[in-house]
Amino acid sequence: MDPKHDDGALGAGSHAAAPEAAPTAGTDPAGVGSAEMPAPGAPLLEIRDLDVEFRTQQGTVKAVEGASLTLPAGGTLAIVGESGSGKSTTAMAAIGLLPGNGRVTGGSVKFAGEELVGLSDAKMRRIRGRRIGLVPQDPMSNLNPVTRVGQQIGETLLTHGLATKKDVGAKVVEVMERAGIPEPARRAKQYPHELSGGLRQRVLIAIGLACRPQLLIADEPTSALDVTVQQVILDQIDEMTRELGSSVLLITHDLGLAAERAQQLVVMHRGRVVESGDARAILEDPQHAYTRSLVAAAPSVAAARLLPEAFDPALSALKEDDAAALSTVALAKKDLTPLVEIRDLTKVYPVRGHDDFTAAKDVSLKIPRGKTVSIVGESGSGKTTTARMLLKLIEPTSGEITFEGKDVLGMKGEDLKDFRQRVQAVFQDPFSSLNPSFTVGRIIEEPLQTYKRGNAKERRARVLELMEQVALPSHFHRRYPAELSGGQRQRVAIARALALNPELIVCDEPVSALDVLVQDQILTLLRRLQDELGLSYLFISHDLAVVRLISDYVCVMKDGEVVEAASSEEVFTNPRHPYTRRLLASIPGNELGIAVEADGEHV
């Protein structure tokens, strides 16, 4: 279907000033090469009628058909769409980074007036990194695990002649500081596994911006980051693009982020551009049916909870000014025995040569039966540490955990075996949490085999029943994880977690890497399963809009401590702690109709 607006009209709305003349490489590490930047508003990247196909064992697959877009110098354009829509393929085709079985079969890609389709590998290598930077999505698969991060950033500077071996160390620290990495000199000596997810993503951003390129392609650059870090990262990208007059091609499934950060928007579906034009105009009045479905599926902190139930007045917001009340949830109703109770849970890690690190401090909360309690907070706030202590994956330094009144920390033998069956987990990345050499059927059946549930025929029937529960076709039981989409893999992980009929499922960022349509499906699935099976959830997330949809109660964590806990309704409509207000204020596209103050300053 034709786009809503002519793609050639996508040049309006530039926000950058004209850059100074580019210095010569070798004299200034900020040099961008000999090519001149087009005037602000003039086309920098022009894609016309692009066709991309992949050769597979099943034949040729057309991944992109007739895609067109124009990105002006100094502007930001966002491409949105679900997984497999062709948005990343379009960007990778433009810079010659398609996998070996992919090729451009038609169309044109012009960068600063120069045709890139058909350009030699040698010439493309001089453009990539120096004039076009790339920030990929997954830092763990894009960073070398056996090389210090400083060396990886330095390699980019050395390759493009923007530093010498003598001064590369100082230049690396400069770049890391510009990317918002704290203690850059110390962090430069660390390996990727020693950094948090947010810091690893900042390293990728530092590499992408190291040469101060004219165009930055940011492929889901903040999808795994909490809202405050996300805001810092995007603010830094905005600052650099304003300083240099650079352009940003932003690939994202976050519609709020697209509306907030991009002037122009391109919506892709099944390899085609279905709508394009002014970002806010499209999101406020989408014309194409697919765009309307994306907007409808996008979570919002102003939205009602999924399948809302009437809140029990006795379990509603904790409004009293009692510090103890903010350390637990669901205290009001005496006859509601909690399934799980955590009291004063603390985890301290000894650090050689430094002070001990306290990952969680005096954490207390309760999880009522059949309800969802969410823990939210930035990376490093202690939320995943708390969840792992509940799962007995790590031992706490002090504190208590009870499950149906029984001491979890002291469980051994049959008691521990029973606990393991009744408490299951769904992790963030289904690709790494599923055995790639097992079929879907074997993955789901594994817990049944481990705990000797039924015979082979009964287990097979149970597998098919579980697949039906999570809306997976029965013939998928022969497939492997690599043959599934991200949403399908997460459904397999949920089915596996349900295999032993648990009472509590710990969901650690289960939808953070999924696009909005699949995210909406998974959240609706979790809520439906809760209603049907009476499940309780401990839901870990940095996405407050998702938490708003799924939660009965919310605990907000900061620096290892619970700073606020109340019903979901109360936290989102009447946040009490300044940190909670700051989290809410950081949400891209936040349309809450309440005044929010962070640290005493009106936002």
MARLUMRO-289415 format. One record per residue (C-alpha): z, x, y; residue in three letters. Coordinates in steps of 0.1 Angstrom, whole numbers, padded with zeros to 4 digits, always signed. Layout:
% residues N
ZXYala;...
This chain:
% residues 603
+0000+0000+0000met;-0008+0012+0035asp;+0022+0025+0055pro;+0037+0004+0082lys;+0026+0027+0110his;-0002+0053+0113asp;+0012+0086+0101asp;-0005+0104+0130gly;+0019+0087+0153ala;+0049+0104+0139leu;+0051+0130+0167gly;+0073+0111+0191ala;+0110+0118+0197gly;+0112+0156+0198ser;+0147+0167+0208his;+0142+0205+0212ala;+0134+0226+0241ala;+0105+0251+0239ala;+0115+0283+0223pro;+0113+0317+0238glu;+0085+0340+0227ala;+0091+0352+0192ala;+0103+0388+0191pro;+0086+0414+0169thr;+0100+0417+0134ala;+0120+0448+0129gly;+0133+0448+0165thr;+0152+0416+0163asp;+0166+0400+0131pro;+0159+0366+0146ala;+0122+0373+0148gly;+0100+0346+0133val;+0068+0366+0130gly;+0036+0368+0150ser;+0026+0331+0147ala;+0033+0311+0178glu;+0053+0278+0177met;+0033+0248+0187pro;+0044+0231+0219ala;+0073+0205+0214pro;+0059+0173+0201gly;+0026+0189+0189ala;+0021+0188+0151pro;+0038+0216+0132leu;+0033+0203+0096leu;+0004+0179+0088glu;-0001+0165+0053ile;-0031+0144+0048arg;-0041+0125+0016asp;-0022+0148-0007leu;-0026+0144-0044asp;-0005+0162-0070val;-0006+0160-0107glu;+0013+0175-0137phe;-0001+0184-0171arg;+0022+0171-0198thr;+0021+0168-0236gln;+0014+0131-0231gln;-0015+0138-0207gly;-0019+0141-0169thr;+0007+0125-0147val;-0001+0118-0110lys;+0031+0125-0092ala;+0018+0121-0056val;-0012+0100-0045glu;-0027+0100-0010gly;+0006+0111+0008ala;+0003+0116+0045ser;+0028+0126+0071leu;+0031+0145+0104thr;+0061+0165+0115leu;+0062+0175+0152pro;+0074+0208+0165ala;+0111+0205+0173gly;+0115+0172+0155gly;+0132+0160+0123thr;+0115+0139+0097leu;+0132+0125+0066ala;+0116+0115+0034ile;+0136+0090+0014val;+0131+0074-0020gly;+0146+0072-0054glu;+0145+0100-0080ser;+0109+0104-0092gly;+0094+0089-0061ser;+0075+0122-0052gly;+0095+0132-0022lys;+0105+0167-0034ser;+0071+0172-0051thr;+0054+0166-0018thr;+0075+0192-0001ala;+0072+0218-0029met;+0034+0213-0030ala;+0032+0219+0007ala;+0047+0254+0003ile;+0031+0263-0030gly;+0062+0261-0052leu;+0050+0236-0078leu;+0060+0245-0114pro;+0033+0260-0136gly;+0020+0227-0149asn;+0016+0212-0115gly;-0013+0215-0091arg;-0026+0200-0058val;-0058+0181-0067thr;-0067+0168-0033gly;-0058+0166+0004gly;-0048+0190+0031ser;-0015+0207+0042val;-0016+0224+0076lys;+0012+0244+0091phe;+0009+0254+0128ala;-0028+0246+0124gly;-0033+0269+0093glu;-0044+0254+0061glu;-0020+0261+0033leu;-0038+0245+0003val;-0057+0272-0014gly;-0039+0300+0004leu;-0034+0332-0017ser;+0000+0338-0032asp;+0004+0370-0011ala;-0002+0350+0021lys;+0021+0322+0011met;+0049+0347+0003arg;+0047+0359+0039arg;+0050+0324+0052ile;+0078+0312+0029arg;+0113+0324+0040gly;+0100+0339+0072arg;+0083+0309+0088arg;+0093+0282+0064ile;+0128+0281+0051gly;+0140+0262+0021leu;+0175+0248+0013val;+0174+0235-0023pro;+0199+0209-0037gln;+0218+0226-0066asp;+0235+0259-0056pro;+0246+0267-0092met;+0210+0268-0104ser;+0195+0284-0073asn;+0221+0312-0068leu;+0222+0342-0091asn;+0255+0340-0110pro;+0258+0377-0115val;+0250+0388-0079thr;+0274+0387-0050arg;+0264+0361-0024val;+0262+0387+0004gly;+0236+0406-0016gln;+0216+0374-0021gln;+0215+0367+0016ile;+0208+0404+0023gly;+0178+0403+0000glu;+0161+0377+0021thr;+0166+0398+0053leu;+0154+0430+0036leu;+0124+0413+0020thr;+0111+0401+0054his;+0119+0433+0073gly;+0146+0417+0094leu;+0173+0442+0085ala;+0176+0478+0072thr;+0198+0490+0043lys;+0220+0505+0070lys;+0227+0474+0090asp;+0221+0446+0064val;+0259+0442+0057gly;+0266+0434+0094ala;+0235+0411+0095lys;+0247+0392+0064val;+0281+0386+0080val;+0263+0373+0111glu;+0242+0349+0091val;+0272+0336+0070met;+0292+0331+0102glu;+0263+0311+0117arg;+0262+0289+0086ala;+0299+0281+0090gly;+0313+0301+0061ile;+0349+0311+0068pro;+0360+0347+0063glu;+0323+0358+0059pro;+0331+0395+0053ala;+0354+0386+0023arg;+0331+0358+0010arg;+0301+0381+0010ala;+0317+0401-0018lys;+0323+0371-0040gln;+0302+0356-0068tyr;+0289+0320-0067pro;+0315+0308-0093his;+0343+0320-0070glu;+0333+0296-0042leu;+0337+0259-0039ser;+0307+0236-0041gly;+0307+0232-0004gly;+0307+0270+0002leu;+0280+0275-0024arg;+0258+0250-0005gln;+0265+0268+0028arg;+0253+0301+0011val;+0220+0283+0003leu;+0218+0271+0039ile;+0225+0307+0051ala;+0196+0320+0030ile;+0173+0293+0042gly;+0181+0299+0079leu;+0185+0337+0076ala;+0150+0344+0091cys;+0153+0316+0117arg;+0122+0299+0104pro;+0100+0275+0124gln;+0103+0249+0097leu;+0133+0242+0075leu;+0128+0221+0044ile;+0162+0207+0034ala;+0161+0191-0001asp;+0192+0170-0005glu;+0212+0198+0013pro;+0245+0179+0015thr;+0244+0154-0014ser;+0274+0170-0032ala;+0294+0177-0001leu;+0322+0156+0014asp;+0315+0138+0047val;+0333+0162+0070thr;+0317+0193+0055val;+0284+0174+0055gln;+0288+0167+0092gln;+0296+0204+0100val;+0265+0216+0080ile;+0241+0191+0095leu;+0255+0198+0130asp;+0249+0235+0124gln;+0213+0228+0113ile;+0208+0207+0144asp;+0222+0234+0166glu;+0199+0260+0152met;+0168+0238+0154thr;+0176+0230+0190arg;+0181+0267+0198glu;+0148+0278+0181leu;+0127+0246+0187gly;+0124+0245+0149ser;+0115+0214+0129ser;+0134+0200+0099val;+0118+0182+0069leu;+0148+0164+0054leu;+0146+0151+0018ile;+0175+0127+0011thr;+0185+0095-0007his;+0212+0088+0019asp;+0197+0063+0043leu;+0227+0065+0067gly;+0221+0103+0070leu;+0184+0097+0075ala;+0190+0072+0103ala;+0215+0095+0120glu;+0197+0128+0117arg;+0160+0121+0118ala;+0137+0106+0144gln;+0110+0097+0120gln;+0112+0084+0084leu;+0088+0083+0055val;+0096+0061+0025val;+0080+0071-0008met;+0078+0050-0040his;+0060+0061-0072arg;+0042+0089-0055gly;+0029+0069-0025arg;+0040+0066+0011val;+0048+0029+0015val;+0063+0029+0050glu;+0066+0054+0078ser;+0075+0054+0115gly;+0106+0055+0137asp;+0137+0059+0115ala;+0160+0034+0131arg;+0132+0008+0135ala;+0124+0010+0098ile;+0161+0008+0086leu;+0168-0021+0110glu;+0137-0040+0102asp;+0121-0027+0069pro;+0087-0042+0063gln;+0079-0031+0027his;+0098-0047-0002ala;+0108-0014-0017tyr;+0123-0002+0016thr;+0142-0035+0018arg;+0156-0028-0017ser;+0167+0007-0006leu;+0185-0007+0025val;+0201-0034+0004ala;+0214-0010-0022ala;+0228+0016+0003ala;+0266+0015+0002pro;+0284+0009+0035ser;+0321+0012+0045val;+0317-0021+0062ala;+0306-0038+0030ala;+0328-0059+0008ala;+0340-0046-0025arg;+0317-0052-0055leu;+0324-0085-0071leu;+0353-0091-0048pro;+0385-0108-0061glu;+0412-0123-0039ala;+0437-0096-0030phe;+0472-0104-0043asp;+0494-0106-0012pro;+0521-0088-0031ala;+0497-0059-0037leu;+0481-0057-0003ser;+0484-0031+0023ala;+0516-0010+0026leu;+0524-0015+0062lys;+0559-0004+0065glu;+0566+0029+0083asp;+0582+0044+0052asp;+0569+0079+0043ala;+0577+0073+0007ala;+0555+0042+0006ala;+0525+0064+0015leu;+0530+0085-0017ser;+0522+0057-0042thr;+0502+0025-0046val;+0508-0009-0061ala;+0546-0008-0057leu;+0551-0043-0044ala;+0548-0064-0075lys;+0577-0056-0098lys;+0563-0073-0129asp;+0531-0052-0128leu;+0539-0023-0151thr;+0516+0006-0142pro;+0494+0020-0169leu;+0498+0055-0154val;+0524+0069-0131glu;+0523+0103-0115ile;+0554+0116-0098arg;+0557+0148-0076asp;+0528+0165-0094leu;+0523+0201-0082thr;+0499+0228-0093lys;+0503+0264-0081val;+0478+0292-0090tyr;+0490+0328-0087pro;+0465+0349-0068val;+0466+0387-0074arg;+0471+0405-0041gly;+0475+0373-0021his;+0500+0345-0017asp;+0500+0319-0044asp;+0476+0290-0039phe;+0489+0255-0041thr;+0461+0232-0052ala;+0483+0201-0054ala;+0517+0194-0039lys;+0541+0166-0048asp;+0513+0141-0056val;+0525+0107-0065ser;+0505+0076-0074leu;+0503+0047-0098lys;+0473+0031-0116ile;+0478-0006-0124pro;+0461-0020-0154arg;+0426-0033-0149gly;+0424-0018-0114lys;+0406+0010-0097thr;+0425+0037-0078val;+0403+0061-0059ser;+0413+0096-0046ile;+0392+0107-0016val;+0393+0139+0004gly;+0373+0170+0013glu;+0364+0198-0012ser;+0396+0217-0020gly;+0418+0187-0011ser;+0433+0186-0047gly;+0417+0154-0060lys;+0399+0170-0090thr;+0429+0191-0098thr;+0450+0160-0099thr;+0425+0143-0122ala;+0424+0173-0145arg;+0462+0174-0148met;+0462+0137-0158leu;+0435+0145-0184leu;+0457+0174-0197lys;+0428+0198-0191leu;+0452+0219-0170ile;+0490+0221-0171glu;+0509+0213-0139pro;+0535+0236-0124thr;+0559+0208-0120ser;+0561+0170-0119gly;+0557+0141-0143glu;+0529+0120-0157ile;+0536+0089-0178thr;+0511+0067-0197phe;+0525+0033-0207glu;+0560+0048-0200gly;+0555+0078-0223lys;+0557+0114-0211asp;+0522+0128-0211val;+0531+0164-0204leu;+0552+0166-0235gly;+0528+0149-0259met;+0519+0167-0291lys;+0504+0159-0325gly;+0496+0122-0331glu;+0508+0111-0296asp;+0484+0135-0279leu;+0456+0125-0302lys;+0462+0088-0294asp;+0463+0097-0256phe;+0430+0115-0259arg;+0414+0084-0274gln;+0428+0060-0248arg;+0419+0081-0217val;+0383+0093-0213gln;+0363+0109-0185ala;+0329+0107-0168val;+0320+0138-0149phe;+0298+0144-0119gln;+0268+0161-0135asp;+0257+0144-0167pro;+0231+0171-0174phe;+0258+0197-0179ser;+0283+0174-0195ser;+0259+0163-0222leu;+0249+0186-0251asn;+0211+0193-0245pro;+0205+0199-0282ser;+0219+0165-0292phe;+0200+0132-0292thr;+0214+0103-0271val;+0226+0086-0303gly;+0244+0117-0316arg;+0261+0123-0282ile;+0275+0087-0281ile;+0284+0089-0318glu;+0303+0122-0315glu;+0337+0108-0305pro;+0335+0082-0333leu;+0328+0110-0358gln;+0356+0132-0343thr;+0382+0105-0347tyr;+0367+0092-0380lys;+0359+0057-0368arg;+0340+0038-0394gly;+0313+0049-0418asn;+0277+0060-0408ala;+0264+0025-0408lys;+0292+0011-0386glu;+0290+0041-0362arg;+0252+0035-0358arg;+0259-0002-0350ala;+0286+0008-0325arg;+0262+0033-0308val;+0236+0005-0304leu;+0262-0018-0291glu;+0274+0007-0265leu;+0238+0014-0254met;+0233-0023-0248glu;+0266-0024-0228gln;+0253+0003-0204val;+0217-0012-0203ala;+0200+0016-0222leu;+0170+0005-0245pro;+0179+0010-0282ser;+0149+0033-0288his;+0165+0059-0264phe;+0189+0069-0292his;+0162+0094-0304arg;+0157+0110-0269arg;+0173+0141-0256tyr;+0191+0144-0222pro;+0162+0164-0207ala;+0139+0134-0214glu;+0161+0110-0193leu;+0165+0105-0156ser;+0197+0113-0138gly;+0208+0076-0138gly;+0200+0073-0175gln;+0220+0104-0184arg;+0250+0090-0165gln;+0247+0058-0185arg;+0248+0079-0217val;+0280+0096-0204ala;+0296+0062-0197ile;+0286+0049-0231ala;+0302+0080-0247arg;+0334+0075-0227ala;+0335+0038-0239leu;+0330+0047-0276ala;+0367+0048-0285leu;+0377+0017-0265asn;+0397+0035-0238pro;+0421+0019-0214glu;+0416+0044-0186leu;+0385+0062-0175ile;+0387+0091-0150val;+0354+0091-0130cys;+0350+0124-0112asp;+0322+0121-0086glu;+0301+0100-0111pro;+0274+0089-0087val;+0273+0117-0060ser;+0240+0132-0073ala;+0222+0098-0077leu;+0199+0081-0054asp;+0210+0048-0038val;+0193+0024-0062leu;+0206+0042-0093val;+0240+0046-0076gln;+0241+0009-0070asp;+0232+0002-0107gln;+0260+0025-0120ile;+0286+0012-0097leu;+0277-0024-0106thr;+0278-0014-0143leu;+0313+0002-0139leu;+0326-0029-0122arg;+0311-0052-0148arg;+0326-0032-0176leu;+0360-0033-0159gln;+0358-0071-0158asp;+0346-0074-0194glu;+0369-0048-0210leu;+0399-0047-0187gly;+0394-0010-0179leu;+0414+0009-0154ser;+0397+0036-0134tyr;+0408+0067-0115leu;+0378+0073-0093phe;+0373+0106-0076ile;+0348+0108-0047ser;+0341+0123-0014his;+0318+0093-0005asp;+0339+0068+0013leu;+0312+0041+0013ala;+0311+0043-0025val;+0349+0042-0026val;+0349+0011-0005arg;+0327-0007-0030leu;+0346+0002-0062ile;+0382+0005-0053ser;+0413-0017-0053asp;+0435+0011-0039tyr;+0428+0043-0022val;+0448+0076-0019cys;+0436+0100+0007val;+0443+0137+0000met;+0443+0167+0023lys;+0453+0203+0015asp;+0467+0192-0018gly;+0489+0164-0005glu;+0485+0126-0004val;+0486+0117+0033val;+0478+0080+0030glu;+0477+0054+0002ala;+0472+0017+0005ala;+0449-0011-0006ser;+0412-0004+0000ser;+0410-0031+0026glu;+0438-0016+0046glu;+0426+0020+0044val;+0391+0010+0056phe;+0400-0016+0083thr;+0433-0001+0095asn;+0435+0036+0087pro;+0469+0050+0097arg;+0466+0088+0093his;+0445+0108+0118pro;+0428+0126+0088tyr;+0417+0093+0073thr;+0403+0083+0107arg;+0384+0115+0109arg;+0369+0110+0074leu;+0357+0075+0084leu;+0343+0088+0117ala;+0323+0115+0098ser;+0303+0090+0077ile;+0266+0092+0085pro;+0254+0058+0099gly;+0289+0045+0100asn;+0287+0010+0115glu;+0324+0001+0114leu;+0333-0022+0142gly;+0366-0005+0148ile;+0376+0022+0172ala;+0384+0054+0153val;+0404+0083+0166glu;+0406+0117+0150ala;+0435+0140+0159asp;+0442+0121+0190gly;+0407+0122+0203glu;+0386+0090+0206his;+0355+0093+0184val;
